Amino acid sequence: MSTATDPYGWAAKPRDVSELLHGKKNNQNPQPQTVASIDFPDTPLANSVLEYAKKELNTETFNHSMRVYYYGKAIQTQQFPDWRFTDETYLLACLLHDIGTTDKNISATKMSFEFYGGILALDLLSKSLHAPVEQAESVAEVIIRHQDIGQSGKITTIGLLIQLATIFGIAYITMSLHYNGG
């Protein structure tokens, strides 16, 4: 989903999700959706970052990053279809949001993995892969703030979506473990 006015998801959204839902459980009744029905970007930049993430992240973290992409796109298309940004930018943020957690990166700094990961992503995207600065900065901000859950203030569209998708994924795994005796 591309838009000329905000391709990189910079629009400010309230961090309080209940404000977005106007006191309702959801905006629309969720419908079953397959992974195949969700668009996946096939651009040189997306493919480069996909290969980078496969190489740098362990299997569990890479799979988590892919789930965050698909959960987020399902949430966006079903609950917030008016949110505009490129699928490519959202994918980049998903693939790189935990890049600071690799063994190599976590031991390279005293900074939190979110801040260091944001710096790494900014450098990778803007200097190595020559992404537009606004896109690289959007991804970096998402990574820095993806654990910054709260109810006051604002966050970027993609930042909020990655938070929602991550929370959904954690809740799903926790619930699955609980109900499956794990």
DRENPA-3360 file (N, C-alpha, C; in nm, 2 decimals, always signed):
BEGIN
1 = MSTATDPY = +0.09/-0.12/+0.00/+0.00/+0.00/+0.00/+0.09/+0.12/+0.00 ~ +0.09/+0.20/-0.10/+0.17/+0.32/-0.12/+0.09/+0.44/-0.12 ~ +0.14/+0.55/-0.06/+0.08/+0.67/-0.07/+0.18/+0.78/-0.09 ~ +0.15/+0.88/-0.16/+0.24/+0.99/-0.19/+0.25/+1.08/-0.07 ~ +0.15/+1.09/+0.01/+0.16/+1.19/+0.12/+0.24/+1.14/+0.24 ~ +0.24/+1.01/+0.27/+0.31/+0.96/+0.39/+0.36/+0.82/+0.36 ~ +0.45/+0.80/+0.27/+0.49/+0.67/+0.23/+0.57/+0.59/+0.34 ~ +0.62/+0.67/+0.44/+0.71/+0.60/+0.54/+0.64/+0.59/+0.67;
9 = GWAAKPRD = +0.51/+0.62/+0.68/+0.44/+0.60/+0.81/+0.47/+0.69/+0.92 ~ +0.50/+0.82/+0.89/+0.53/+0.92/+0.99/+0.41/+0.98/+1.06 ~ +0.29/+0.96/+1.01/+0.17/+1.02/+1.07/+0.16/+0.98/+1.21 ~ +0.14/+1.08/+1.30/+0.13/+1.05/+1.44/+0.00/+0.99/+1.48 ~ +0.00/+0.89/+1.56/-0.12/+0.82/+1.61/-0.11/+0.82/+1.77 ~ -0.22/+0.82/+1.83/-0.22/+0.82/+1.98/-0.16/+0.68/+2.03 ~ -0.08/+0.69/+2.13/-0.03/+0.56/+2.18/-0.13/+0.48/+2.26 ~ -0.24/+0.55/+2.30/-0.35/+0.48/+2.37/-0.44/+0.41/+2.26;
17 = VSELLHGK = -0.43/+0.28/+2.25/-0.51/+0.21/+2.15/-0.66/+0.22/+2.17 ~ -0.70/+0.24/+2.29/-0.85/+0.25/+2.32/-0.90/+0.38/+2.25 ~ -0.81/+0.48/+2.24/-0.85/+0.60/+2.17/-0.87/+0.58/+2.02 ~ -0.79/+0.49/+1.96/-0.81/+0.46/+1.82/-0.93/+0.37/+1.80 ~ -0.97/+0.29/+1.90/-1.08/+0.20/+1.88/-1.21/+0.27/+1.93 ~ -1.20/+0.39/+1.98/-1.32/+0.46/+2.03/-1.40/+0.38/+2.13 ~ -1.33/+0.32/+2.22/-1.40/+0.24/+2.33/-1.45/+0.11/+2.28 ~ -1.43/+0.07/+2.16/-1.48/-0.06/+2.11/-1.37/-0.17/+2.12;
25 = KNNQNPQP = -1.41/-0.29/+2.11/-1.31/-0.40/+2.12/-1.23/-0.40/+1.99 ~ -1.29/-0.37/+1.88/-1.22/-0.36/+1.75/-1.30/-0.27/+1.66 ~ -1.24/-0.22/+1.55/-1.31/-0.14/+1.46/-1.41/-0.21/+1.36 ~ -1.37/-0.34/+1.33/-1.45/-0.42/+1.24/-1.43/-0.56/+1.30 ~ -1.53/-0.65/+1.27/-1.52/-0.79/+1.31/-1.40/-0.85/+1.23 ~ -1.31/-0.91/+1.30/-1.20/-0.98/+1.23/-1.24/-1.09/+1.14 ~ -1.18/-1.10/+1.03/-1.22/-1.21/+0.93/-1.09/-1.30/+0.92 ~ -1.12/-1.43/+0.89/-1.00/-1.52/+0.86/-0.92/-1.46/+0.74;
33 = QTVASIDF = -0.79/-1.47/+0.75/-0.70/-1.42/+0.65/-0.58/-1.51/+0.64 ~ -0.55/-1.54/+0.52/-0.43/-1.63/+0.49/-0.31/-1.55/+0.47 ~ -0.19/-1.60/+0.50/-0.07/-1.54/+0.47/-0.06/-1.50/+0.32 ~ -0.11/-1.59/+0.24/-0.10/-1.57/+0.09/-0.18/-1.45/+0.05 ~ -0.28/-1.41/+0.13/-0.36/-1.29/+0.09/-0.29/-1.16/+0.12 ~ -0.18/-1.16/+0.20/-0.11/-1.04/+0.24/+0.00/-1.01/+0.14 ~ +0.00/-0.89/+0.09/+0.11/-0.85/+0.00/+0.24/-0.85/+0.07 ~ +0.34/-0.90/+0.00/+0.48/-0.90/+0.05/+0.56/-0.83/-0.05;
41 = PDTPLANS = +0.63/-0.72/-0.01/+0.71/-0.64/-0.10/+0.82/-0.72/-0.18 ~ +0.83/-0.70/-0.30/+0.94/-0.76/-0.38/+1.01/-0.65/-0.46 ~ +1.09/-0.57/-0.38/+1.17/-0.46/-0.43/+1.32/-0.50/-0.40 ~ +1.41/-0.43/-0.47/+1.55/-0.46/-0.45/+1.59/-0.43/-0.30 ~ +1.53/-0.32/-0.24/+1.56/-0.28/-0.11/+1.51/-0.39/-0.01 ~ +1.38/-0.42/-0.03/+1.32/-0.53/+0.06/+1.39/-0.66/+0.05 ~ +1.43/-0.70/-0.07/+1.50/-0.82/-0.09/+1.64/-0.82/-0.02 ~ +1.71/-0.71/-0.03/+1.84/-0.69/+0.03/+1.83/-0.70/+0.18;
49 = VLEYAKKE = +1.73/-0.64/+0.24/+1.71/-0.64/+0.39/+1.67/-0.78/+0.43 ~ +1.58/-0.84/+0.35/+1.54/-0.98/+0.38/+1.66/-1.07/+0.39 ~ +1.75/-1.07/+0.29/+1.87/-1.15/+0.29/+1.96/-1.11/+0.41 ~ +1.98/-0.99/+0.44/+2.06/-0.94/+0.56/+2.00/-1.00/+0.68 ~ +1.87/-0.99/+0.70/+1.80/-1.04/+0.82/+1.82/-1.19/+0.84 ~ +1.80/-1.26/+0.73/+1.82/-1.41/+0.73/+1.96/-1.44/+0.78 ~ +2.06/-1.37/+0.73/+2.20/-1.39/+0.76/+2.23/-1.35/+0.91 ~ +2.18/-1.24/+0.95/+2.22/-1.18/+1.08/+2.14/-1.24/+1.20;
57 = LNTETFNH = +2.01/-1.26/+1.18/+1.93/-1.30/+1.29/+1.92/-1.45/+1.31 ~ +1.91/-1.50/+1.43/+1.89/-1.64/+1.45/+1.75/-1.68/+1.40 ~ +1.73/-1.81/+1.38/+1.61/-1.85/+1.32/+1.48/-1.81/+1.39 ~ +1.49/-1.82/+1.53/+1.37/-1.78/+1.61/+1.34/-1.63/+1.59 ~ +1.44/-1.55/+1.59/+1.42/-1.40/+1.58/+1.37/-1.37/+1.44 ~ +1.43/-1.43/+1.34/+1.39/-1.40/+1.20/+1.24/-1.44/+1.19 ~ +1.20/-1.56/+1.24/+1.06/-1.60/+1.23/+0.97/-1.51/+1.30 ~ +1.01/-1.46/+1.42/+0.94/-1.36/+1.50/+0.92/-1.24/+1.41;
65 = SMRVYYYG = +1.02/-1.19/+1.35/+1.01/-1.07/+1.26/+0.91/-1.09/+1.15 ~ +0.91/-1.21/+1.09/+0.82/-1.23/+0.98/+0.67/-1.24/+1.04 ~ +0.65/-1.30/+1.15/+0.52/-1.30/+1.21/+0.47/-1.16/+1.24 ~ +0.56/-1.07/+1.29/+0.53/-0.94/+1.32/+0.48/-0.87/+1.19 ~ +0.55/-0.89/+1.08/+0.50/-0.84/+0.95/+0.36/-0.88/+0.92 ~ +0.34/-1.01/+0.92/+0.21/-1.06/+0.88/+0.10/-1.03/+0.98 ~ +0.12/-1.03/+1.11/+0.02/-0.99/+1.21/-0.01/-0.84/+1.19 ~ +0.09/-0.76/+1.17/+0.07/-0.62/+1.15/-0.01/-0.59/+1.03;
73 = KAIQTQQF = +0.02/-0.65/+0.92/-0.05/-0.62/+0.80/-0.20/-0.67/+0.81 ~ -0.22/-0.78/+0.88/-0.36/-0.83/+0.91/-0.43/-0.72/+0.99 ~ -0.37/-0.67/+1.10/-0.43/-0.57/+1.18/-0.46/-0.45/+1.10 ~ -0.36/-0.40/+1.03/-0.38/-0.28/+0.95/-0.49/-0.29/+0.85 ~ -0.49/-0.40/+0.77/-0.59/-0.41/+0.66/-0.73/-0.43/+0.72 ~ -0.74/-0.50/+0.83/-0.88/-0.53/+0.89/-0.93/-0.42/+0.99 ~ -0.84/-0.36/+1.06/-0.88/-0.27/+1.17/-0.85/-0.12/+1.14 ~ -0.75/-0.10/+1.06/-0.71/+0.04/+1.03/-0.68/+0.06/+0.88;
81 = PDWRFTDE = -0.77/+0.03/+0.80/-0.74/+0.03/+0.65/-0.71/+0.17/+0.60 ~ -0.73/+0.28/+0.68/-0.70/+0.41/+0.63/-0.55/+0.45/+0.66 ~ -0.48/+0.37/+0.74/-0.34/+0.39/+0.77/-0.26/+0.37/+0.64 ~ -0.18/+0.47/+0.61/-0.10/+0.47/+0.48/+0.05/+0.47/+0.51 ~ +0.11/+0.38/+0.44/+0.26/+0.37/+0.44/+0.29/+0.26/+0.33 ~ +0.41/+0.25/+0.29/+0.45/+0.15/+0.20/+0.47/+0.02/+0.27 ~ +0.43/-0.09/+0.21/+0.45/-0.22/+0.27/+0.60/-0.24/+0.28 ~ +0.68/-0.19/+0.19/+0.83/-0.20/+0.20/+0.88/-0.14/+0.33;
89 = TYLLACLL = +0.84/-0.02/+0.36/+0.89/+0.04/+0.48/+0.85/-0.04/+0.61 ~ +0.73/-0.09/+0.61/+0.68/-0.17/+0.73/+0.77/-0.30/+0.73 ~ +0.79/-0.36/+0.62/+0.87/-0.49/+0.62/+1.01/-0.46/+0.67 ~ +1.07/-0.35/+0.63/+1.21/-0.32/+0.67/+1.21/-0.30/+0.82 ~ +1.11/-0.23/+0.88/+1.11/-0.21/+1.02/+1.09/-0.35/+1.09 ~ +1.00/-0.44/+1.04/+0.98/-0.57/+1.10/+1.11/-0.65/+1.10 ~ +1.17/-0.65/+0.98/+1.29/-0.74/+0.97/+1.41/-0.69/+1.06 ~ +1.41/-0.56/+1.08/+1.53/-0.50/+1.15/+1.50/-0.47/+1.30;
97 = HDIGTTDK = +1.37/-0.48/+1.34/+1.34/-0.43/+1.48/+1.41/-0.50/+1.59 ~ +1.46/-0.62/+1.57/+1.54/-0.69/+1.68/+1.69/-0.71/+1.64 ~ +1.74/-0.63/+1.54/+1.87/-0.65/+1.49/+1.98/-0.63/+1.61 ~ +1.94/-0.54/+1.70/+2.03/-0.52/+1.82/+2.04/-0.63/+1.91 ~ +1.96/-0.74/+1.90/+1.96/-0.85/+1.99/+2.06/-0.96/+1.95 ~ +2.12/-0.95/+1.83/+2.22/-1.06/+1.79/+2.33/-1.06/+1.89 ~ +2.40/-1.17/+1.90/+2.51/-1.19/+2.00/+2.62/-1.08/+1.96 ~ +2.64/-1.06/+1.84/+2.75/-0.97/+1.79/+2.71/-0.83/+1.83;
105 = NISATKMS = +2.58/-0.79/+1.81/+2.54/-0.65/+1.84/+2.51/-0.62/+1.99 ~ +2.46/-0.72/+2.06/+2.43/-0.70/+2.20/+2.56/-0.68/+2.28 ~ +2.67/-0.74/+2.24/+2.79/-0.72/+2.31/+2.88/-0.61/+2.26 ~ +2.83/-0.54/+2.15/+2.91/-0.43/+2.09/+2.89/-0.30/+2.16 ~ +2.80/-0.29/+2.25/+2.77/-0.16/+2.31/+2.70/-0.18/+2.45 ~ +2.70/-0.07/+2.52/+2.63/-0.06/+2.65/+2.48/-0.01/+2.63 ~ +2.46/+0.04/+2.51/+2.32/+0.09/+2.48/+2.22/-0.02/+2.48 ~ +2.09/+0.02/+2.49/+1.99/-0.08/+2.48/+1.98/-0.13/+2.34;
113 = FEFYGGIL = +1.93/-0.26/+2.33/+1.93/-0.32/+2.19/+1.84/-0.24/+2.10 ~ +1.74/-0.17/+2.15/+1.65/-0.09/+2.07/+1.73/+0.03/+2.01 ~ +1.80/+0.10/+2.09/+1.87/+0.22/+2.04/+1.98/+0.18/+1.95 ~ +2.06/+0.08/+1.99/+2.17/+0.04/+1.90/+2.12/-0.02/+1.77 ~ +2.01/-0.10/+1.78/+1.95/-0.15/+1.66/+1.90/-0.04/+1.57 ~ +1.84/+0.07/+1.62/+1.80/+0.18/+1.54/+1.91/+0.24/+1.47 ~ +2.02/+0.26/+1.54/+2.15/+0.32/+1.48/+2.20/+0.23/+1.37 ~ +2.21/+0.10/+1.40/+2.25/+0.00/+1.29/+2.16/+0.01/+1.17;
121 = ALDLLSKS = +2.03/+0.01/+1.19/+1.94/+0.01/+1.08/+1.95/+0.14/+1.00 ~ +1.96/+0.25/+1.07/+1.98/+0.38/+1.00/+2.10/+0.37/+0.91 ~ +2.21/+0.32/+0.96/+2.34/+0.31/+0.89/+2.32/+0.22/+0.77 ~ +2.27/+0.10/+0.79/+2.25/+0.00/+0.69/+2.17/+0.06/+0.57 ~ +2.05/+0.11/+0.61/+1.96/+0.16/+0.51/+2.00/+0.28/+0.44 ~ +2.05/+0.38/+0.51/+2.09/+0.51/+0.44/+2.23/+0.50/+0.38 ~ +2.32/+0.44/+0.44/+2.46/+0.44/+0.38/+2.49/+0.32/+0.29 ~ +2.46/+0.21/+0.34/+2.49/+0.09/+0.26/+2.39/+0.06/+0.15;
129 = LHAPVEQA = +2.26/+0.07/+0.18/+2.16/+0.04/+0.08/+2.10/+0.16/+0.01 ~ +2.14/+0.28/+0.05/+2.10/+0.40/-0.02/+1.94/+0.42/-0.02 ~ +1.88/+0.38/+0.09/+1.73/+0.41/+0.10/+1.71/+0.56/+0.12 ~ +1.60/+0.61/+0.08/+1.57/+0.75/+0.11/+1.59/+0.78/+0.26 ~ +1.64/+0.89/+0.29/+1.67/+0.93/+0.43/+1.54/+0.92/+0.52 ~ +1.43/+0.97/+0.47/+1.30/+0.97/+0.54/+1.26/+0.83/+0.57 ~ +1.28/+0.74/+0.48/+1.25/+0.60/+0.51/+1.34/+0.53/+0.61 ~ +1.47/+0.56/+0.60/+1.57/+0.50/+0.69/+1.54/+0.56/+0.83;
137 = ESVAEVII = +1.51/+0.68/+0.84/+1.48/+0.74/+0.97/+1.35/+0.69/+1.03 ~ +1.25/+0.67/+0.95/+1.13/+0.61/+1.00/+1.15/+0.47/+1.06 ~ +1.23/+0.39/+0.99/+1.26/+0.26/+1.04/+1.34/+0.26/+1.17 ~ +1.44/+0.35/+1.17/+1.52/+0.37/+1.29/+1.43/+0.41/+1.41 ~ +1.34/+0.50/+1.39/+1.26/+0.55/+1.50/+1.17/+0.43/+1.55 ~ +1.11/+0.36/+1.46/+1.03/+0.24/+1.49/+1.11/+0.14/+1.58 ~ +1.23/+0.12/+1.54/+1.31/+0.02/+1.62/+1.34/+0.08/+1.76 ~ +1.38/+0.20/+1.77/+1.41/+0.26/+1.89/+1.29/+0.26/+1.99;
145 = RHQDIGQS = +1.17/+0.28/+1.93/+1.05/+0.30/+2.01/+0.96/+0.17/+2.02 ~ +1.00/+0.06/+1.96/+0.91/-0.05/+1.95/+0.88/-0.12/+2.09 ~ +0.96/-0.09/+2.19/+0.93/-0.14/+2.32/+0.87/-0.03/+2.41 ~ +0.85/+0.08/+2.35/+0.80/+0.20/+2.43/+0.65/+0.20/+2.44 ~ +0.60/+0.10/+2.51/+0.45/+0.09/+2.52/+0.40/+0.19/+2.62 ~ +0.29/+0.25/+2.59/+0.23/+0.35/+2.68/+0.10/+0.40/+2.64 ~ +0.04/+0.49/+2.72/-0.09/+0.54/+2.69/-0.09/+0.69/+2.67 ~ +0.02/+0.76/+2.68/+0.01/+0.90/+2.66/+0.10/+0.94/+2.55;
153 = GKITTIGL = +0.07/+1.05/+2.48/+0.15/+1.10/+2.37/+0.12/+1.03/+2.24 ~ +0.21/+1.05/+2.15/+0.19/+1.00/+2.01/+0.31/+0.91/+1.97 ~ +0.28/+0.83/+1.86/+0.39/+0.75/+1.80/+0.36/+0.75/+1.65 ~ +0.45/+0.71/+1.57/+0.43/+0.70/+1.43/+0.34/+0.59/+1.40 ~ +0.27/+0.59/+1.28/+0.18/+0.49/+1.24/+0.25/+0.35/+1.24 ~ +0.37/+0.34/+1.18/+0.44/+0.21/+1.17/+0.49/+0.17/+1.31 ~ +0.53/+0.27/+1.39/+0.57/+0.24/+1.53/+0.46/+0.18/+1.61 ~ +0.34/+0.23/+1.60/+0.23/+0.18/+1.67/+0.19/+0.04/+1.62;
161 = LIQLATIF = +0.19/+0.02/+1.49/+0.15/-0.11/+1.43/+0.25/-0.21/+1.47 ~ +0.38/-0.19/+1.47/+0.48/-0.29/+1.51/+0.46/-0.32/+1.66 ~ +0.42/-0.23/+1.74/+0.39/-0.25/+1.88/+0.27/-0.35/+1.89 ~ +0.16/-0.32/+1.82/+0.04/-0.40/+1.83/+0.07/-0.54/+1.78 ~ +0.15/-0.55/+1.67/+0.18/-0.69/+1.62/+0.27/-0.77/+1.71 ~ +0.36/-0.70/+1.77/+0.45/-0.77/+1.87/+0.37/-0.81/+1.99 ~ +0.29/-0.73/+2.04/+0.20/-0.76/+2.16/+0.11/-0.88/+2.12 ~ +0.05/-0.87/+2.01/-0.04/-0.98/+1.96/+0.04/-1.11/+1.95;
169 = GIAYITMS = +0.16/-1.11/+1.90/+0.24/-1.23/+1.89/+0.28/-1.29/+2.02 ~ +0.32/-1.20/+2.11/+0.35/-1.25/+2.25/+0.23/-1.31/+2.32 ~ +0.12/-1.24/+2.31/+0.00/-1.29/+2.37/-0.04/-1.42/+2.31 ~ -0.03/-1.44/+2.18/-0.07/-1.56/+2.12/+0.02/-1.68/+2.16 ~ +0.15/-1.65/+2.17/+0.24/-1.75/+2.21/+0.22/-1.79/+2.36 ~ +0.20/-1.69/+2.44/+0.17/-1.71/+2.58/+0.04/-1.79/+2.60 ~ -0.06/-1.76/+2.53/-0.19/-1.83/+2.54/-0.17/-1.97/+2.49 ~ -0.10/-1.99/+2.38/-0.08/-2.12/+2.32/+0.00/-2.21/+2.42;
177 = LHYNGG = +0.10/-2.16/+2.49/+0.17/-2.24/+2.58/+0.08/-2.27/+2.70 ~ +0.00/-2.18/+2.75/-0.08/-2.20/+2.86/-0.19/-2.31/+2.83 ~ -0.25/-2.30/+2.72/-0.36/-2.39/+2.68/-0.31/-2.53/+2.63 ~ -0.18/-2.53/+2.59/-0.13/-2.66/+2.54/-0.04/-2.73/+2.65 ~ -0.05/-2.68/+2.77/+0.02/-2.74/+2.88/+0.17/-2.71/+2.89 ~ +0.22/-2.60/+2.81/+0.36/-2.57/+2.80/+0.41/-2.48/+2.90;
% end
